[in-house]
Amino acid sequence: MTSVMLLVGTKKGAFVLQSDTARDKWEVSPPLCEHWPVMHANYDPATGSILAGAKSDWFGHAVWRSTDMGATWTHSSEGLQNAEGEPPVTAVWNITPANGVLYAGVDPGGLFKSTDGGETWSEMRGLRNAPGREYWMEGGAGLILHTIVPHPTDPAKMFIAISSAGVYATDDGGETWEPRNKGIRMSFAPEEVQKVANAGNCCHRLVMSPNDPDVLFQQNHEGQYRSSDAGRTWTEVSAGLPSEFGFATAAHPHKPGTYFVAPLTGPEVGRYMPGGEAAIWRTTDSGDTWERKTEGLPAKNAYMSVLRGAMDVDTLEQAGVYFGAANGTVYGSTDDGESWREIVTGLPAISSVEAVVIP
């Protein structure tokens, strides 16, 4: 029987939420991964494993793995270290499976891979020679590689996003990387960095169109942007939104041009939903116009934020859209964001939400 699973990363462990395809009732697990803060949890369909990237102030960083849908867990950090003399890895921010390989994005600004299901890891050191690296700088959460977007048909191609470095792409399996940030504003950066303008900006989240891997969409520190040429150039599409700032964005799995965002007040004025009124904004024309969706969301005193990894969609024919707020509440929609309902509340602060359909 087909089921839907939400993998939720929080400051006090991962949670697994499960439902049938109706998605009107959800079972919620207790906190998993021994309460380690989990930045991102994901599912590997090739092995049926749940993976979680985590960091503990006491035990360090590791990737947790469950092969029995969350009932039991092991963890490993073997190989998830930088060479001696280099800044140490402090956290695992993203876990993404693709083509039989697991990829891990870490702080500070590194990319690792595992070919044995997460038992051992090795650094993809080509990223260390990426052009513009001298302009990378720490964002509020550090120098974090938070987004990994594999190409759907070409294993040699991949996009990543780093705060604050921007979007990078490889066409040769990670041997070389190219910054792809032309057209992105960088008003926060020093003048000499702005002149370079192709590295050092702060992409908060990057997603790919469901029908064309050259079409990308991103929430940046300074606006929403789209690209139709695999990130080589970008066009801002923030007009119509209540704020250019935010972290989360998601692409509809069946409707090209349909994206969801959660605008927040600016970085110096709270980083919460404007006016304390919860709203998700939707575009159906790649950002040319935007619609505000509020039905079922709290209309007042909703000073919540939605972090960069905390929005996702499932792939059912009538796709579900989900987001988790930093106040520990997960919301879901089964009508393309027209209306929303609370799935669970009272969780620890949510860092990520990953939606998975299990056949």
SELO-545422 format. One record per residue (C-alpha): residue number from 0; y negated, x negated, z negated; residue in one letter. Coordinates in nm, 4 decimals, decimal comma. Last residue first. Layout:
<recs>
REC	n	y	x	z	res
REC	NUM	Y	X	Z	A
...
</recs>
This chain:
<recs>
REC	n	y	x	z	res
REC	358	-0,2603	-0,5144	0,3084	P
REC	357	-0,4918	-0,6698	0,0432	I
REC	356	-0,8601	-0,6164	0,1248	V
REC	355	-1,0883	-0,8650	-0,0543	V
REC	354	-1,4463	-0,8337	-0,1771	A
REC	353	-1,6065	-1,1424	-0,3374	E
REC	352	-1,8745	-1,1016	-0,6039	V
REC	351	-2,0572	-1,3998	-0,7560	S
REC	350	-2,2785	-1,5160	-1,0446	S
REC	349	-2,2542	-1,2181	-1,2776	I
REC	348	-2,3962	-1,2359	-1,6302	A
REC	347	-2,1212	-1,1214	-1,8673	P
REC	346	-1,9644	-0,7813	-1,7985	L
REC	345	-2,1029	-0,4696	-1,9662	G
REC	344	-2,0962	-0,2430	-1,6635	T
REC	343	-1,8313	-0,1422	-1,4142	V
REC	342	-1,8216	0,0427	-1,0822	I
REC	341	-2,1682	0,2001	-1,0880	E
REC	340	-2,2291	0,4129	-0,7833	R
REC	339	-2,4369	0,3705	-0,4709	W
REC	338	-2,5645	0,5803	-0,1821	S
REC	337	-2,6751	0,5115	0,1756	E
REC	336	-2,5427	0,1559	0,1500	G
REC	335	-2,3038	0,1752	0,4419	D
REC	334	-2,1279	0,4842	0,3056	D
REC	333	-1,8726	0,3330	0,0661	T
REC	332	-2,1238	0,1855	-0,1780	S
REC	331	-2,0575	-0,0259	-0,4881	G
REC	330	-2,2349	-0,1438	-0,7994	Y
REC	329	-2,1264	-0,4117	-1,0485	V
REC	328	-2,3129	-0,4424	-1,3791	T
REC	327	-2,3278	-0,7587	-1,5900	G
REC	326	-2,7047	-0,7927	-1,6387	N
REC	325	-2,7100	-1,0624	-1,3673	A
REC	324	-2,6372	-0,7868	-1,1220	A
REC	323	-2,3258	-0,7592	-0,9099	G
REC	322	-2,3321	-0,6282	-0,5567	F
REC	321	-2,0913	-0,4358	-0,3397	Y
REC	320	-2,0683	-0,2860	0,0094	V
REC	319	-1,7563	-0,0974	0,1177	G
REC	318	-1,6590	-0,0674	0,4813	A
REC	317	-1,5363	0,2561	0,6302	Q
REC	316	-1,2812	0,0846	0,8542	E
REC	315	-1,1950	-0,1417	0,5618	L
REC	314	-1,3345	-0,4954	0,5762	T
REC	313	-1,4939	-0,5344	0,2328	D
REC	312	-1,8557	-0,6303	0,1866	V
REC	311	-2,0250	-0,8861	-0,0405	D
REC	310	-2,3133	-0,9465	-0,2787	M
REC	309	-2,3200	-1,1717	-0,5881	A
REC	308	-2,3160	-1,5158	-0,4330	G
REC	307	-2,6911	-1,5784	-0,4342	R
REC	306	-2,7763	-1,4019	-0,7602	L
REC	305	-2,8828	-1,0412	-0,8012	V
REC	304	-3,1619	-0,9871	-1,0546	S
REC	303	-3,2263	-0,6962	-1,2827	M
REC	302	-3,5459	-0,5522	-1,4248	Y
REC	301	-3,4101	-0,2010	-1,3815	A
REC	300	-3,6392	-0,0237	-1,6302	N
REC	299	-3,6731	0,2609	-1,3803	K
REC	298	-3,4946	0,4135	-1,0827	A
REC	297	-3,1415	0,3048	-1,1687	P
REC	296	-2,9220	0,3057	-0,8545	L
REC	295	-2,7333	0,6153	-0,7367	G
REC	294	-2,9541	0,6693	-0,4324	E
REC	293	-3,1824	0,3666	-0,3881	T
REC	292	-3,1692	0,2444	-0,0283	K
REC	291	-3,4870	0,1004	0,1272	R
REC	290	-3,4715	0,0726	0,5077	E
REC	289	-3,5782	-0,2317	0,7103	W
REC	288	-3,6968	-0,2935	1,0669	T
REC	287	-3,6707	-0,5885	1,3074	D
REC	286	-3,4255	-0,7468	1,0650	G
REC	285	-3,1141	-0,7678	1,2798	S
REC	284	-3,1446	-0,4105	1,4085	D
REC	283	-2,9455	-0,2124	1,1502	T
REC	282	-3,1418	-0,3382	0,8511	T
REC	281	-3,0673	-0,2475	0,4921	R
REC	280	-3,2589	-0,2920	0,1665	W
REC	279	-3,0912	-0,2559	-0,1717	I
REC	278	-3,2991	-0,1003	-0,4458	A
REC	277	-3,3275	-0,1028	-0,8247	A
REC	276	-3,6719	-0,0042	-0,9526	E
REC	275	-3,8140	-0,2471	-1,2111	G
REC	274	-4,1299	-0,2574	-1,0041	G
REC	273	-3,9809	-0,5146	-0,7706	P
REC	272	-3,6177	-0,6078	-0,8474	M
REC	271	-3,6207	-0,9197	-1,0643	Y
REC	270	-3,7144	-1,2851	-1,0101	R
REC	269	-3,9668	-1,2919	-1,2975	G
REC	268	-4,3021	-1,3859	-1,1542	V
REC	267	-4,2834	-1,7578	-1,0651	E
REC	266	-3,9859	-1,7339	-0,8335	P
REC	265	-4,1179	-1,4225	-0,6625	G
REC	264	-4,0104	-1,0651	-0,7263	T
REC	263	-3,6667	-0,9883	-0,5928	L
REC	262	-3,5332	-0,8538	-0,2626	P
REC	261	-3,1638	-0,7530	-0,2543	A
REC	260	-3,0442	-0,7791	0,1053	V
REC	259	-2,8031	-0,5930	0,3337	F
REC	258	-2,7332	-0,6666	0,6996	Y
REC	257	-2,6534	-0,4593	1,0087	T
REC	256	-2,7161	-0,6347	1,3413	G
REC	255	-2,3534	-0,6225	1,4464	P
REC	254	-2,1700	-0,3280	1,2893	K
REC	253	-1,8074	-0,3938	1,1970	H
REC	252	-1,8121	-0,6423	0,9060	P
REC	251	-2,1632	-0,5558	0,7800	H
REC	250	-2,3349	-0,8817	0,6886	A
REC	249	-2,4343	-0,9692	0,3314	A
REC	248	-2,7428	-1,1098	0,1570	T
REC	247	-2,8164	-1,2396	-0,1909	A
REC	246	-3,0872	-1,4706	-0,3232	F
REC	245	-3,4297	-1,3161	-0,3101	G
REC	244	-3,7889	-1,3883	-0,2102	F
REC	243	-3,9852	-1,2523	0,0863	E
REC	242	-4,0771	-0,9476	-0,1183	S
REC	241	-4,1279	-0,5762	-0,0595	P
REC	240	-3,9559	-0,5971	0,2810	L
REC	239	-4,1221	-0,4621	0,5935	G
REC	238	-4,1881	-0,7996	0,7529	A
REC	237	-3,9322	-1,0579	0,6337	S
REC	236	-3,7778	-1,1161	0,9775	V
REC	235	-3,8533	-1,4871	1,0305	E
REC	234	-3,7103	-1,6398	1,3463	T
REC	233	-3,4840	-1,9457	1,3325	W
REC	232	-3,3887	-2,2238	1,5739	T
REC	231	-3,0782	-2,4437	1,5950	R
REC	230	-2,8998	-2,2102	1,3580	G
REC	229	-2,6074	-2,1239	1,5826	A
REC	228	-2,8336	-2,0067	1,8668	D
REC	227	-2,9087	-1,6443	1,7759	S
REC	226	-3,0830	-1,7180	1,4468	S
REC	225	-3,2148	-1,4825	1,1821	R
REC	224	-3,4490	-1,5341	0,8885	Y
REC	223	-3,5436	-1,3650	0,5613	Q
REC	222	-3,8210	-1,5220	0,3585	G
REC	221	-3,9401	-1,8200	0,1618	E
REC	220	-3,6623	-1,9231	-0,0730	H
REC	219	-3,4332	-1,8324	0,2153	N
REC	218	-3,2095	-1,5341	0,2731	Q
REC	217	-3,0164	-1,6118	0,5882	Q
REC	216	-2,8752	-1,4556	0,9026	F
REC	215	-2,6649	-1,6204	1,1707	L
REC	214	-2,5711	-1,5311	1,5271	V
REC	213	-2,3770	-1,8118	1,6990	D
REC	212	-2,0512	-1,6831	1,5513	P
REC	211	-2,0856	-1,3581	1,7482	D
REC	210	-1,9011	-1,0379	1,6563	N
REC	209	-1,9076	-1,0265	1,2751	P
REC	208	-2,2509	-1,1962	1,2509	S
REC	207	-2,2534	-1,4918	1,0123	M
REC	206	-2,3959	-1,5217	0,6614	V
REC	205	-2,6162	-1,7767	0,4803	L
REC	204	-2,7547	-1,7596	0,1261	R
REC	203	-3,0345	-1,9264	-0,0712	H
REC	202	-3,1603	-2,1646	0,1952	C
REC	201	-3,4118	-2,3987	0,0317	C
REC	200	-3,5818	-2,6420	0,2688	N
REC	199	-3,5205	-3,0167	0,2683	G
REC	198	-3,4289	-3,0666	0,6320	A
REC	197	-3,5664	-2,9742	0,9755	N
REC	196	-3,9341	-2,9582	0,8808	A
REC	195	-4,0002	-3,3318	0,9292	V
REC	194	-4,3722	-3,2679	0,8937	K
REC	193	-4,3045	-3,0412	0,5976	Q
REC	192	-4,1442	-3,3349	0,4167	V
REC	191	-4,4597	-3,5456	0,4536	E
REC	190	-4,6699	-3,2555	0,3259	E
REC	189	-4,4714	-3,2154	0,0043	P
REC	188	-4,2457	-2,9094	-0,0084	A
REC	187	-4,3302	-2,5657	-0,1510	F
REC	186	-4,4748	-2,4443	0,1803	S
REC	185	-4,1467	-2,4998	0,3603	M
REC	184	-4,1283	-2,2268	0,6268	R
REC	183	-3,8114	-2,2134	0,8367	I
REC	182	-3,8619	-2,2401	1,2141	G
REC	181	-3,6267	-2,5317	1,2663	K
REC	180	-3,3581	-2,5399	0,9980	N
REC	179	-3,0408	-2,6678	1,1585	R
REC	178	-2,9578	-3,0069	1,0058	P
REC	177	-2,6719	-3,1769	1,1919	E
REC	176	-2,3509	-3,3074	1,0385	W
REC	175	-2,0980	-3,5695	1,1453	T
REC	174	-1,7310	-3,6275	1,0627	E
REC	173	-1,7044	-3,2788	0,9195	G
REC	172	-1,4523	-3,1290	1,1587	G
REC	171	-1,6361	-3,2267	1,4754	D
REC	170	-1,8892	-2,9505	1,5397	D
REC	169	-2,0652	-2,9759	1,2041	T
REC	168	-2,3564	-2,7669	1,0843	A
REC	167	-2,6222	-2,7972	0,8155	Y
REC	166	-2,8472	-2,5301	0,6649	V
REC	165	-3,1098	-2,6241	0,4080	G
REC	164	-3,1533	-2,9160	0,1702	A
REC	163	-3,2601	-2,7584	-0,1565	S
REC	162	-3,0375	-2,5817	-0,2218	S
REC	161	-2,7500	-2,6397	0,0183	I
REC	160	-2,6081	-2,4271	0,2982	A
REC	159	-2,2957	-2,5014	0,5016	I
REC	158	-2,1920	-2,4219	0,8566	F
REC	157	-1,8559	-2,5073	1,0128	M
REC	156	-1,7022	-2,6052	1,3455	K
REC	155	-1,3874	-2,8114	1,4009	A
REC	154	-1,1579	-2,5192	1,3168	P
REC	153	-1,2892	-2,3209	1,6191	D
REC	152	-1,2028	-1,9496	1,6076	T
REC	151	-1,3831	-1,7898	1,3113	P
REC	150	-1,6287	-2,0765	1,2494	H
REC	149	-1,6293	-2,1548	0,8789	P
REC	148	-1,9240	-2,0492	0,6594	V
REC	147	-1,9562	-2,2422	0,3318	I
REC	146	-2,2342	-2,1486	0,0887	T
REC	145	-2,3335	-2,2945	-0,2504	H
REC	144	-2,3702	-2,6667	-0,1929	L
REC	143	-2,5870	-2,7209	-0,5008	I
REC	142	-2,8570	-2,9740	-0,5773	L
REC	141	-2,9411	-2,8222	-0,9147	G
REC	140	-2,9737	-2,4628	-1,0324	A
REC	139	-3,3535	-2,4463	-0,9996	G
REC	138	-3,3480	-2,6500	-0,6808	G
REC	137	-3,2764	-3,0213	-0,6620	E
REC	136	-3,4133	-3,2179	-0,3684	M
REC	135	-3,2926	-3,3222	-0,0250	W
REC	134	-3,5517	-3,5104	0,1802	Y
REC	133	-3,3575	-3,8399	0,1947	E
REC	132	-3,0658	-3,6417	0,3344	R
REC	131	-3,2640	-3,5786	0,6511	G
REC	130	-2,9804	-3,6727	0,8843	P
REC	129	-2,6340	-3,6342	0,7273	A
REC	128	-2,4707	-3,9623	0,6283	N
REC	127	-2,3370	-3,8323	0,2962	R
REC	126	-2,2019	-3,5286	0,4796	L
REC	125	-1,9473	-3,7501	0,6532	G
REC	124	-1,7901	-3,8083	0,3135	R
REC	123	-1,5669	-3,5047	0,3223	M
REC	122	-1,4455	-3,5687	-0,0323	E
REC	121	-1,0791	-3,5375	-0,1202	S
REC	120	-0,9044	-3,2803	-0,3375	W
REC	119	-0,5711	-3,2319	-0,5114	T
REC	118	-0,3751	-2,9297	-0,6379	E
REC	117	-0,6031	-2,6852	-0,4575	G
REC	116	-0,3545	-2,5352	-0,2136	G
REC	115	-0,2202	-2,8639	-0,0831	D
REC	114	-0,4642	-2,9390	0,1994	T
REC	113	-0,7706	-2,9645	-0,0226	S
REC	112	-1,1286	-3,0243	0,0887	K
REC	111	-1,4504	-3,1491	-0,0672	F
REC	110	-1,8189	-3,1003	0,0175	L
REC	109	-2,1079	-3,2489	-0,1792	G
REC	108	-2,4673	-3,1586	-0,2630	G
REC	107	-2,4709	-3,2517	-0,6321	P
REC	106	-2,3263	-3,0058	-0,7285	D
REC	105	-2,0217	-2,8864	-0,5416	V
REC	104	-1,8951	-2,7014	-0,2363	G
REC	103	-1,5174	-2,6697	-0,2200	A
REC	102	-1,3106	-2,6215	0,0957	Y
REC	101	-0,9483	-2,5068	0,1044	L
REC	100	-0,7504	-2,5806	0,4206	V
REC	99	-0,4887	-2,3701	0,6009	G
REC	98	-0,7258	-2,2668	0,8779	N
REC	97	-1,0059	-2,1624	0,6432	A
REC	96	-1,0276	-2,1054	0,2668	P
REC	95	-1,3650	-2,1075	0,0871	T
REC	94	-1,4416	-2,2075	-0,2731	I
REC	93	-1,8085	-2,2366	-0,3671	N
REC	92	-2,0160	-2,3648	-0,6567	W
REC	91	-1,7920	-2,6243	-0,8224	V
REC	90	-1,9860	-2,7985	-1,0992	A
REC	89	-2,0982	-3,1372	-1,2348	T
REC	88	-1,9873	-3,3918	-0,9750	V
REC	87	-2,1086	-3,7323	-1,0882	P
REC	86	-2,4036	-3,9174	-0,9305	P
REC	85	-2,2678	-4,2231	-0,7476	E
REC	84	-2,1814	-4,5520	-0,9196	G
REC	83	-1,8087	-4,4911	-0,9049	E
REC	82	-1,7148	-4,2632	-0,6173	A
REC	81	-1,7674	-3,8906	-0,6513	N
REC	80	-1,5131	-3,6737	-0,8219	Q
REC	79	-1,3072	-3,3703	-0,7268	L
REC	78	-1,0023	-3,5882	-0,6563	G
REC	77	-0,7918	-3,4209	-0,9243	E
REC	76	-1,0005	-3,1413	-1,0753	S
REC	75	-0,7122	-2,9007	-1,1246	S
REC	74	-0,6529	-2,5628	-1,2848	H
REC	73	-0,3625	-2,3331	-1,3643	T
REC	72	-0,3645	-1,9553	-1,4032	W
REC	71	-0,1434	-1,6595	-1,4905	T
REC	70	-0,1728	-1,2844	-1,4274	A
REC	69	-0,4559	-1,3180	-1,1754	G
REC	68	-0,2877	-1,1988	-0,8591	M
REC	67	0,0316	-1,3983	-0,9148	D
REC	66	-0,0530	-1,7313	-0,7484	T
REC	65	-0,3541	-1,8013	-0,9697	S
REC	64	-0,5731	-2,1063	-0,9208	R
REC	63	-0,8647	-2,2610	-1,1105	W
REC	62	-1,0826	-2,5260	-0,9471	V
REC	61	-1,2332	-2,7674	-1,1957	A
REC	60	-1,5513	-2,8882	-1,3658	H
REC	59	-1,6040	-3,0419	-1,7100	G
REC	58	-1,4146	-2,9648	-2,0294	F
REC	57	-1,6895	-2,8995	-2,2856	W
REC	56	-1,9848	-2,7687	-2,0839	D
REC	55	-1,7343	-2,5957	-1,8579	S
REC	54	-1,7792	-2,5588	-1,4838	K
REC	53	-1,5898	-2,3374	-1,2435	A
REC	52	-1,4749	-2,2735	-0,8894	G
REC	51	-1,2160	-1,9974	-0,8843	A
REC	50	-0,9187	-1,9549	-0,6526	L
REC	49	-0,6936	-1,6488	-0,6132	I
REC	48	-0,3719	-1,7214	-0,4270	S
REC	47	-0,1858	-1,5134	-0,1663	G
REC	46	-0,0989	-1,8326	0,0207	T
REC	45	-0,2536	-1,7764	0,3647	A
REC	44	-0,4722	-1,4938	0,2349	P
REC	43	-0,6687	-1,7348	0,0133	D
REC	42	-0,8855	-1,5263	-0,2192	Y
REC	41	-1,2226	-1,6244	-0,3671	N
REC	40	-1,3987	-1,6809	-0,6984	A
REC	39	-1,7442	-1,8362	-0,7290	H
REC	38	-1,9649	-1,9804	-1,0049	M
REC	37	-1,7129	-1,9272	-1,2836	V
REC	36	-1,8250	-2,0126	-1,6380	P
REC	35	-1,5042	-2,1007	-1,8243	W
REC	34	-1,3758	-1,8044	-2,0276	H
REC	33	-1,0156	-1,9263	-2,0290	E
REC	32	-0,9938	-1,8764	-1,6532	C
REC	31	-0,9855	-1,4975	-1,6966	L
REC	30	-1,1964	-1,2327	-1,8722	P
REC	29	-1,0010	-0,9083	-1,9146	P
REC	28	-0,9069	-0,7271	-1,5949	S
REC	27	-1,0854	-0,4181	-1,4644	V
REC	26	-0,9031	-0,1291	-1,2975	E
REC	25	-1,1247	0,0644	-1,0579	W
REC	24	-1,1484	0,4292	-0,9631	K
REC	23	-1,3425	0,5676	-0,6639	D
REC	22	-1,2471	0,2992	-0,4154	R
REC	21	-1,0583	0,5427	-0,1900	A
REC	20	-0,8739	0,2412	-0,0460	T
REC	19	-0,6991	0,1755	-0,3755	D
REC	18	-0,8705	-0,0117	-0,6552	S
REC	17	-0,8702	-0,3492	-0,8306	Q
REC	16	-1,1334	-0,5458	-1,0234	L
REC	15	-1,0470	-0,9056	-1,1129	V
REC	14	-1,2759	-1,0819	-1,3590	F
REC	13	-1,3627	-1,4518	-1,3730	A
REC	12	-1,4828	-1,6301	-1,6837	G
REC	11	-1,7687	-1,6131	-1,9302	K
REC	10	-2,0762	-1,6923	-1,7207	K
REC	9	-1,9415	-1,4641	-1,4496	T
REC	8	-1,7459	-1,4731	-1,1236	G
REC	7	-1,6233	-1,1394	-0,9915	V
REC	6	-1,3296	-1,1058	-0,7543	L
REC	5	-1,3297	-0,7521	-0,6208	L
REC	4	-0,9926	-0,6304	-0,4963	M
REC	3	-0,9161	-0,3518	-0,2517	V
REC	2	-0,5677	-0,2146	-0,1960	S
REC	1	-0,3406	-0,1353	0,0978	T
REC	0	0,0000	0,0000	0,0000	M
</recs>
